[in-house]
Amino acid sequence: QVRLVESGGGLAHSGGSLRLSCEAVGSVLKTDPQSNINIWGWYRQAPGKQRQLVARFSESDGDGTLYQGSVAGRFTISRNEFDHTTNLQMNNLNVEDTGMYYCYAQIYARALGLLDYWGQGTQVTVSS
């Protein structure tokens, strides 16, 4: 099995920065040479609102990245394919960035097929 383990988040003042990290953990990722993380994503859910995409990295899009309009230019998603991690660097934070942040990954492994995985969520709170 595979699980996503998130870290980072916490409290920040408006204009500050935070960094979120997420690691895909599972023995199959080390033992199956055909295993692959096709898509990494970060989603945000503010209180009383639906979960929304914040940033995404996709191999199927030619290693392209996609950002929600409100975070473009401030947030940067990156990945390290060798240690199965992704990071979300968040700069110039504002109070509207407050919410629970979830890591997402679409992962292929021969034993599991192509599946979607979610992290447990990490809280980001930005004060004015």
OpenMM code with the backbone's topology and positions (N, CA, C; nanometers):
from openmm import Vec3, app, unit

residues = "GLN VAL ARG LEU VAL GLU SER GLY GLY GLY LEU ALA HIS SER GLY GLY SER LEU ARG LEU SER CYS GLU ALA VAL GLY SER VAL LEU LYS THR ASP PRO GLN SER ASN ILE ASN ILE TRP GLY TRP TYR ARG GLN ALA PRO GLY LYS GLN ARG GLN LEU VAL ALA ARG PHE SER GLU SER ASP GLY ASP GLY THR LEU TYR GLN GLY SER VAL ALA GLY ARG PHE THR ILE SER ARG ASN GLU PHE ASP HIS THR THR ASN LEU GLN MET ASN ASN LEU ASN VAL GLU ASP THR GLY MET TYR TYR CYS TYR ALA GLN ILE TYR ALA ARG ALA LEU GLY LEU LEU ASP TYR TRP GLY GLN GLY THR GLN VAL THR VAL SER SER".split()
positions = [
    Vec3(0.0837, -0.1194, 0.0000),
    Vec3(0.0000, 0.0000, 0.0000),
    Vec3(0.0870, 0.1241, 0.0000),
    Vec3(0.0229, 0.2318, -0.0379),
    Vec3(0.0918, 0.3607, -0.0414),
    Vec3(0.0126, 0.4597, 0.0421),
    Vec3(0.0817, 0.5448, 0.1121),
    Vec3(0.0167, 0.6539, 0.1838),
    Vec3(0.0982, 0.7799, 0.1659),
    Vec3(0.0289, 0.8925, 0.1792),
    Vec3(0.0949, 1.0223, 0.1670),
    Vec3(0.1083, 1.0828, 0.3062),
    Vec3(0.2276, 1.1275, 0.3373),
    Vec3(0.2565, 1.1848, 0.4682),
    Vec3(0.2951, 1.3307, 0.4502),
    Vec3(0.2159, 1.4189, 0.5075),
    Vec3(0.2393, 1.5612, 0.4930),
    Vec3(0.3128, 1.6178, 0.6139),
    Vec3(0.3824, 1.7269, 0.5907),
    Vec3(0.4466, 1.8012, 0.6982),
    Vec3(0.4526, 1.9483, 0.6589),
    Vec3(0.4799, 2.0316, 0.7552),
    Vec3(0.4833, 2.1743, 0.7304),
    Vec3(0.3519, 2.2376, 0.7724),
    Vec3(0.3256, 2.3531, 0.7218),
    Vec3(0.2051, 2.4253, 0.7604),
    Vec3(0.2251, 2.4973, 0.8921),
    Vec3(0.1164, 2.5445, 0.9499),
    Vec3(0.1239, 2.6159, 1.0759),
    Vec3(0.0715, 2.7571, 1.0625),
    Vec3(0.1292, 2.8466, 1.1414),
    Vec3(0.0847, 2.9853, 1.1470),
    Vec3(0.1823, 3.0771, 1.0755),
    Vec3(0.1292, 3.1797, 1.0099),
    Vec3(0.2129, 3.2790, 0.9439),
    Vec3(0.1393, 3.4128, 0.9458),
    Vec3(0.2151, 3.5185, 0.9410),
    Vec3(0.1574, 3.6510, 0.9267),
    Vec3(0.1389, 3.6815, 0.7798),
    Vec3(0.0496, 3.7707, 0.7520),
    Vec3(0.0298, 3.8140, 0.6141),
    Vec3(0.1617, 3.8665, 0.5583),
    Vec3(0.1943, 3.8195, 0.4377),
    Vec3(0.3210, 3.8540, 0.3762),
    Vec3(0.4321, 3.7555, 0.4031),
    Vec3(0.4077, 3.6639, 0.4930),
    Vec3(0.5077, 3.5650, 0.5292),
    Vec3(0.5097, 3.4460, 0.4355),
    Vec3(0.5887, 3.3461, 0.4739),
    Vec3(0.6066, 3.2268, 0.3905),
    Vec3(0.5936, 3.1002, 0.4744),
    Vec3(0.5489, 2.9962, 0.4080),
    Vec3(0.5461, 2.8622, 0.4653),
    Vec3(0.5796, 2.7621, 0.3561),
    Vec3(0.6250, 2.6457, 0.3994),
    Vec3(0.6590, 2.5406, 0.3049),
    Vec3(0.5921, 2.4113, 0.3503),
    Vec3(0.5187, 2.3513, 0.2573),
    Vec3(0.4550, 2.2223, 0.2824),
    Vec3(0.5316, 2.1127, 0.2093),
    Vec3(0.5383, 1.9978, 0.2725),
    Vec3(0.6041, 1.8833, 0.2112),
    Vec3(0.5133, 1.7617, 0.2188),
    Vec3(0.5305, 1.6732, 0.1242),
    Vec3(0.4497, 1.5513, 0.1210),
    Vec3(0.5363, 1.4392, 0.0646),
    Vec3(0.5346, 1.3270, 0.1318),
    Vec3(0.6122, 1.2112, 0.0870),
    Vec3(0.5190, 1.0934, 0.0626),
    Vec3(0.5370, 1.0286, -0.0510),
    Vec3(0.4649, 0.9042, -0.0795),
    Vec3(0.5454, 0.7898, -0.0203),
    Vec3(0.4813, 0.7166, 0.0696),
    Vec3(0.5501, 0.6103, 0.1420),
    Vec3(0.4852, 0.4771, 0.1086),
    Vec3(0.5681, 0.3840, 0.0714),
    Vec3(0.5179, 0.2502, 0.0416),
    Vec3(0.6293, 0.1689, -0.0217),
    Vec3(0.6420, 0.0464, 0.0233),
    Vec3(0.7523, -0.0369, -0.0256),
    Vec3(0.7452, -0.0597, -0.1762),
    Vec3(0.6233, -0.0597, -0.2308),
    Vec3(0.6089, -0.0860, -0.3739),
    Vec3(0.6807, 0.0197, -0.4566),
    Vec3(0.6922, 0.1393, -0.4041),
    Vec3(0.7589, 0.2458, -0.4785),
    Vec3(0.9081, 0.2191, -0.4922),
    Vec3(0.9610, 0.1384, -0.4005),
    Vec3(1.1042, 0.1070, -0.4044),
    Vec3(1.1304, -0.0243, -0.4765),
    Vec3(1.0339, -0.1152, -0.4725),
    Vec3(1.0579, -0.2484, -0.5271),
    Vec3(1.0087, -0.2643, -0.6703),
    Vec3(0.9158, -0.1808, -0.7125),
    Vec3(0.8604, -0.1909, -0.8471),
    Vec3(0.9261, -0.0855, -0.9359),
    Vec3(1.0137, -0.1247, -1.0288),
    Vec3(1.0813, -0.0265, -1.1144),
    Vec3(0.9863, 0.0455, -1.2092),
    Vec3(0.8661, -0.0104, -1.2271),
    Vec3(0.7695, 0.0554, -1.3141),
    Vec3(0.6752, 0.1491, -1.2383),
    Vec3(0.6886, 0.1544, -1.1078),
    Vec3(0.6025, 0.2442, -1.0318),
    Vec3(0.6365, 0.3886, -1.0666),
    Vec3(0.5334, 0.4720, -1.0609),
    Vec3(0.5540, 0.6101, -1.1009),
    Vec3(0.4472, 0.6996, -1.0383),
    Vec3(0.4881, 0.8173, -1.0021),
    Vec3(0.3932, 0.9181, -0.9541),
    Vec3(0.3664, 1.0120, -1.0703),
    Vec3(0.2497, 0.9961, -1.1317),
    Vec3(0.2172, 1.0707, -1.2528),
    Vec3(0.1798, 1.2155, -1.2241),
    Vec3(0.1060, 1.2340, -1.1152),
    Vec3(0.0564, 1.3660, -1.0825),
    Vec3(0.0771, 1.3912, -0.9329),
    Vec3(0.1256, 1.5082, -0.9004),
    Vec3(0.1288, 1.5603, -0.7633),
    Vec3(0.0383, 1.6826, -0.7603),
    Vec3(-0.0314, 1.6970, -0.6504),
    Vec3(-0.1163, 1.8141, -0.6399),
    Vec3(-0.1333, 1.8587, -0.4960),
    Vec3(-0.1638, 1.9845, -0.4805),
    Vec3(-0.2004, 2.0399, -0.3499),
    Vec3(-0.3379, 2.1035, -0.3630),
    Vec3(-0.4240, 2.0698, -0.2689),
    Vec3(-0.5586, 2.1232, -0.2649),
    Vec3(-0.5786, 2.1950, -0.1319),
    Vec3(-0.6725, 2.2879, -0.1348),
    Vec3(-0.6999, 2.3677, -0.0144),
    Vec3(-0.8505, 2.3670, 0.0111),
    Vec3(-0.8849, 2.3530, 0.1378),
    Vec3(-1.0254, 2.3617, 0.1767),
    Vec3(-1.0394, 2.4625, 0.2898),
    Vec3(-1.1029, 2.5734, 0.2575),
    Vec3(-1.1292, 2.6754, 0.3592),
    Vec3(-1.2567, 2.6380, 0.4339),
    Vec3(-1.2741, 2.6886, 0.5539),
    Vec3(-1.3946, 2.6569, 0.6323),
    Vec3(-1.5221, 2.6909, 0.5550),
    Vec3(-1.6113, 2.5951, 0.5468),
    Vec3(-1.7383, 2.6166, 0.4801),
    Vec3(-1.7324, 2.6167, 0.3287),
    Vec3(-1.6169, 2.5824, 0.2730),
    Vec3(-1.6019, 2.5840, 0.1277),
    Vec3(-1.5565, 2.4480, 0.0783),
    Vec3(-1.5695, 2.4293, -0.0530),
    Vec3(-1.5267, 2.3041, -0.1133),
    Vec3(-1.3763, 2.3017, -0.1310),
    Vec3(-1.3239, 2.1818, -0.1382),
    Vec3(-1.1815, 2.1642, -0.1628),
    Vec3(-1.1502, 2.2100, -0.3051),
    Vec3(-1.0449, 2.2890, -0.3197),
    Vec3(-1.0068, 2.3428, -0.4497),
    Vec3(-0.8600, 2.3164, -0.4796),
    Vec3(-0.8311, 2.2992, -0.6066),
    Vec3(-0.6937, 2.2802, -0.6494),
    Vec3(-0.6152, 2.4091, -0.6281),
    Vec3(-0.4966, 2.3947, -0.5708),
    Vec3(-0.4056, 2.5078, -0.5532),
    Vec3(-0.2933, 2.5011, -0.6557),
    Vec3(-0.2317, 2.3846, -0.6665),
    Vec3(-0.1204, 2.3680, -0.7601),
    Vec3(-0.1104, 2.2216, -0.7985),
    Vec3(-0.0614, 2.1975, -0.9201),
    Vec3(-0.0498, 2.0613, -0.9691),
    Vec3(0.0708, 2.0481, -1.0588),
    Vec3(0.1373, 1.9334, -1.0462),
    Vec3(0.2470, 1.8982, -1.1351),
    Vec3(0.2079, 1.7692, -1.2038),
    Vec3(0.2153, 1.7653, -1.3370),
    Vec3(0.1711, 1.6486, -1.4107),
    Vec3(0.2728, 1.6065, -1.5146),
    Vec3(0.3129, 1.4782, -1.5086),
    Vec3(0.4029, 1.4266, -1.6120),
    Vec3(0.3315, 1.4155, -1.7460),
    Vec3(0.2024, 1.3845, -1.7425),
    Vec3(0.1289, 1.3678, -1.8672),
    Vec3(0.1130, 1.4990, -1.9406),
    Vec3(0.1328, 1.6092, -1.8721),
    Vec3(0.1287, 1.7412, -1.9344),
    Vec3(0.2696, 1.7898, -1.9653),
    Vec3(0.3624, 1.6946, -1.9876),
    Vec3(0.4993, 1.7336, -2.0190),
    Vec3(0.5695, 1.7986, -1.9019),
    Vec3(0.5487, 1.7402, -1.7830),
    Vec3(0.6066, 1.7975, -1.6603),
    Vec3(0.5592, 1.9403, -1.6377),
    Vec3(0.4356, 1.9644, -1.6776),
    Vec3(0.3830, 2.0980, -1.6619),
    Vec3(0.3233, 2.1215, -1.5250),
    Vec3(0.3150, 2.2474, -1.4883),
    Vec3(0.2559, 2.2864, -1.3613),
    Vec3(0.1326, 2.3728, -1.3876),
    Vec3(0.0411, 2.3658, -1.2941),
    Vec3(-0.0829, 2.4414, -1.3034),
    Vec3(-0.1087, 2.5037, -1.1682),
    Vec3(-0.1465, 2.6289, -1.1674),
    Vec3(-0.1738, 2.6995, -1.0427),
    Vec3(-0.3110, 2.7655, -1.0465),
    Vec3(-0.3748, 2.7639, -0.9324),
    Vec3(-0.4969, 2.8427, -0.9173),
    Vec3(-0.4594, 2.9901, -0.9339),
    Vec3(-0.5467, 3.0653, -0.9956),
    Vec3(-0.5143, 3.2032, -1.0270),
    Vec3(-0.4715, 3.2876, -0.9079),
    Vec3(-0.5338, 3.2631, -0.7934),
    Vec3(-0.5056, 3.3471, -0.6773),
    Vec3(-0.3674, 3.3226, -0.6169),
    Vec3(-0.3049, 3.2095, -0.6516),
    Vec3(-0.1733, 3.1787, -0.5940),
    Vec3(-0.0612, 3.1891, -0.6967),
    Vec3(-0.0959, 3.2045, -0.8238),
    Vec3(0.0066, 3.2127, -0.9289),
    Vec3(0.1021, 3.3273, -0.8996),
    Vec3(0.2311, 3.2962, -0.9091),
    Vec3(0.3321, 3.3967, -0.8808),
    Vec3(0.3738, 3.4012, -0.7351),
    Vec3(0.2978, 3.3361, -0.6481),
    Vec3(0.3312, 3.3355, -0.5052),
    Vec3(0.3673, 3.1950, -0.4558),
    Vec3(0.3013, 3.0946, -0.5119),
    Vec3(0.3248, 2.9560, -0.4704),
    Vec3(0.4034, 2.8840, -0.5788),
    Vec3(0.4860, 2.7896, -0.5358),
    Vec3(0.5621, 2.7083, -0.6306),
    Vec3(0.5567, 2.5627, -0.5866),
    Vec3(0.5119, 2.4774, -0.6786),
    Vec3(0.5122, 2.3338, -0.6527),
    Vec3(0.6363, 2.2746, -0.7157),
    Vec3(0.6978, 2.1821, -0.6430),
    Vec3(0.8150, 2.1120, -0.6952),
    Vec3(0.8062, 1.9666, -0.6532),
    Vec3(0.8844, 1.8839, -0.7182),
    Vec3(0.8836, 1.7428, -0.6833),
    Vec3(1.0235, 1.6879, -0.6942),
    Vec3(1.0466, 1.5802, -0.6192),
    Vec3(1.1715, 1.5055, -0.6300),
    Vec3(1.1316, 1.3615, -0.6582),
    Vec3(1.1517, 1.3182, -0.7821),
    Vec3(1.1043, 1.1860, -0.8209),
    Vec3(1.1854, 1.0744, -0.7579),
    Vec3(1.3043, 1.1052, -0.7079),
    Vec3(1.3893, 1.0007, -0.6513),
    Vec3(1.3501, 0.9658, -0.5085),
    Vec3(1.3022, 1.0642, -0.4328),
    Vec3(1.2597, 1.0314, -0.2965),
    Vec3(1.1090, 1.0444, -0.2793),
    Vec3(1.0390, 1.0541, -0.3929),
    Vec3(0.8924, 1.0498, -0.3928),
    Vec3(0.8311, 1.1573, -0.3048),
    Vec3(0.8777, 1.2793, -0.3243),
    Vec3(0.8276, 1.3894, -0.2439),
    Vec3(0.7837, 1.5061, -0.3327),
    Vec3(0.6970, 1.5868, -0.2770),
    Vec3(0.6605, 1.7123, -0.3393),
    Vec3(0.6613, 1.8209, -0.2327),
    Vec3(0.6875, 1.9421, -0.2757),
    Vec3(0.6862, 2.0559, -0.1850),
    Vec3(0.6000, 2.1664, -0.2434),
    Vec3(0.5423, 2.2441, -0.1563),
    Vec3(0.4683, 2.3625, -0.1977),
    Vec3(0.5261, 2.4806, -0.1202),
    Vec3(0.5998, 2.5636, -0.1896),
    Vec3(0.6553, 2.6840, -0.1287),
    Vec3(0.5532, 2.7957, -0.1435),
    Vec3(0.5129, 2.8527, -0.0314),
    Vec3(0.4087, 2.9540, -0.0315),
    Vec3(0.4675, 3.0847, 0.0190),
    Vec3(0.4728, 3.1835, -0.0679),
    Vec3(0.5281, 3.3145, -0.0330),
    Vec3(0.4197, 3.4207, -0.0384),
    Vec3(0.4480, 3.5311, 0.0276),
    Vec3(0.3555, 3.6441, 0.0286),
    Vec3(0.2133, 3.5984, 0.0638),
    Vec3(0.2040, 3.5258, 0.1719),
    Vec3(0.0754, 3.4704, 0.2138),
    Vec3(-0.0221, 3.5803, 0.2519),
    Vec3(-0.1480, 3.5549, 0.2326),
    Vec3(-0.2527, 3.6446, 0.2785),
    Vec3(-0.3615, 3.5626, 0.3499),
    Vec3(-0.4525, 3.6315, 0.4156),
    Vec3(-0.5500, 3.5621, 0.5003),
    Vec3(-0.6390, 3.4679, 0.4201),
    Vec3(-0.6549, 3.4966, 0.2914),
    Vec3(-0.7377, 3.4097, 0.2068),
    Vec3(-0.6706, 3.2753, 0.1785),
    Vec3(-0.5446, 3.2635, 0.2124),
    Vec3(-0.4741, 3.1361, 0.1946),
    Vec3(-0.4986, 3.0410, 0.3117),
    Vec3(-0.5677, 3.0874, 0.4115),
    Vec3(-0.5971, 3.0037, 0.5272),
    Vec3(-0.6852, 2.8861, 0.4895),
    Vec3(-0.6516, 2.7694, 0.5401),
    Vec3(-0.7318, 2.6508, 0.5133),
    Vec3(-0.6546, 2.5242, 0.5435),
    Vec3(-0.7215, 2.4139, 0.5218),
    Vec3(-0.6575, 2.2837, 0.5349),
    Vec3(-0.6013, 2.2460, 0.3978),
    Vec3(-0.4750, 2.2136, 0.3940),
    Vec3(-0.4083, 2.1802, 0.2696),
    Vec3(-0.3879, 2.0292, 0.2612),
    Vec3(-0.4278, 1.9745, 0.1471),
    Vec3(-0.4189, 1.8302, 0.1244),
    Vec3(-0.3262, 1.8012, 0.0073),
    Vec3(-0.2398, 1.7064, 0.0292),
    Vec3(-0.1526, 1.6562, -0.0755),
    Vec3(-0.2279, 1.5483, -0.1534),
    Vec3(-0.2080, 1.5460, -0.2825),
    Vec3(-0.2714, 1.4464, -0.3700),
    Vec3(-0.1653, 1.3871, -0.4618),
    Vec3(-0.1789, 1.2602, -0.4907),
    Vec3(-0.0898, 1.1967, -0.5874),
    Vec3(-0.1653, 1.0901, -0.6651),
    Vec3(-0.1386, 1.0846, -0.7914),
    Vec3(-0.1854, 0.9744, -0.8764),
    Vec3(-0.0652, 0.8859, -0.9017),
    Vec3(-0.0751, 0.7625, -0.8547),
    Vec3(0.0404, 0.6743, -0.8548),
    Vec3(0.0085, 0.5451, -0.9259),
    Vec3(0.1047, 0.4990, -1.0048),
    Vec3(0.0919, 0.3697, -1.0710),
    Vec3(0.1937, 0.2724, -1.0122),
    Vec3(0.1466, 0.1532, -0.9866),
    Vec3(0.2338, 0.0417, -0.9510),
    Vec3(0.1683, -0.0844, -1.0057),
    Vec3(0.2486, -0.1789, -1.0514),
    Vec3(0.1933, -0.2983, -1.1157),
    Vec3(0.0990, -0.3725, -1.0229),
    Vec3(0.1330, -0.3803, -0.8972),
    Vec3(0.0511, -0.4556, -0.8028),
    Vec3(-0.0768, -0.3827, -0.7641),
    Vec3(-0.0794, -0.2508, -0.7814),
    Vec3(-0.1933, -0.1715, -0.7337),
    Vec3(-0.2733, -0.1089, -0.8460),
    Vec3(-0.2132, -0.0964, -0.9639),
    Vec3(-0.2790, -0.0240, -1.0711),
    Vec3(-0.2587, 0.1250, -1.0560),
    Vec3(-0.3446, 0.2018, -1.1220),
    Vec3(-0.3366, 0.3473, -1.1172),
    Vec3(-0.4397, 0.3978, -1.0170),
    Vec3(-0.3936, 0.4578, -0.9095),
    Vec3(-0.4832, 0.4984, -0.8021),
    Vec3(-0.4565, 0.6412, -0.7569),
    Vec3(-0.5585, 0.6976, -0.6942),
    Vec3(-0.5475, 0.8307, -0.6361),
    Vec3(-0.5253, 0.8192, -0.4859),
    Vec3(-0.4368, 0.9036, -0.4348),
    Vec3(-0.4056, 0.9028, -0.2923),
    Vec3(-0.4146, 1.0443, -0.2369),
    Vec3(-0.4548, 1.0521, -0.1101),
    Vec3(-0.4664, 1.1800, -0.0412),
    Vec3(-0.3919, 1.1767, 0.0913),
    Vec3(-0.3313, 1.2904, 0.1231),
    Vec3(-0.2698, 1.3040, 0.2538),
    Vec3(-0.3748, 1.3345, 0.3591),
    Vec3(-0.3303, 1.3406, 0.4833),
    Vec3(-0.4215, 1.3603, 0.5951),
    Vec3(-0.4609, 1.5060, 0.6131),
    Vec3(-0.3910, 1.5956, 0.5465),
    Vec3(-0.4203, 1.7374, 0.5571),
    Vec3(-0.3336, 1.8050, 0.6609),
    Vec3(-0.2949, 1.9268, 0.6319),
    Vec3(-0.2176, 2.0076, 0.7267),
    Vec3(-0.2750, 2.1490, 0.7258),
    Vec3(-0.2901, 2.2052, 0.8430),
    Vec3(-0.3564, 2.3353, 0.8559),
    Vec3(-0.2585, 2.4497, 0.8322),
    Vec3(-0.3040, 2.5447, 0.7531),
    Vec3(-0.2306, 2.6701, 0.7318),
    Vec3(-0.3209, 2.7841, 0.7760),
    Vec3(-0.2706, 2.8654, 0.8650),
    Vec3(-0.3465, 2.9795, 0.9141),
    Vec3(-0.2635, 3.1051, 0.8974),
    Vec3(-0.3205, 3.2020, 0.8267),
    Vec3(-0.2508, 3.3278, 0.8013),
    Vec3(-0.3268, 3.4395, 0.8727),
    Vec3(-0.2554, 3.5130, 0.9545),
    Vec3(-0.3164, 3.6239, 1.0286),
    Vec3(-0.2761, 3.7566, 0.9650),
    Vec3(-0.3646, 3.8522, 0.9769),
    Vec3(-0.3377, 3.9835, 0.9163),
    Vec3(-0.2474, 4.0681, 1.0044),
] * unit.nanometer
topology = app.Topology()
chain = topology.addChain("A")
for resn in residues:
    res = topology.addResidue(resn, chain)
    for name in ("N", "CA", "C"):
        topology.addAtom(name, app.Element.getBySymbol(name[0]), res)
